[in-house]
């Protein structure tokens, strides 16, 4: 999985996370709203730091 993520920038947007997880952006937004996926709001934009996203994935697979 990390090989796939390495091609993305250090800060991801919702559509990039959806692409990585092979789900819809609405699903990613729901997980962010439920505080399952860590995210940061920058004005009206939602951004997911790649290092925190990798930690989230690691915790999901355990």
Number of C-alpha atoms within 10 A of each C-alpha: 9 8 7 8 16 10 8 13 11 11 15 19 18 20 16 18 22 17 12 13 14 11 12 13 17 12 14 21 19 12 14 17 12 10 10 13 18 17 22 13 9 8 6 6 9 14 17 20 15 20 12 14 18 14 12 14 15 10 9 9 6 5
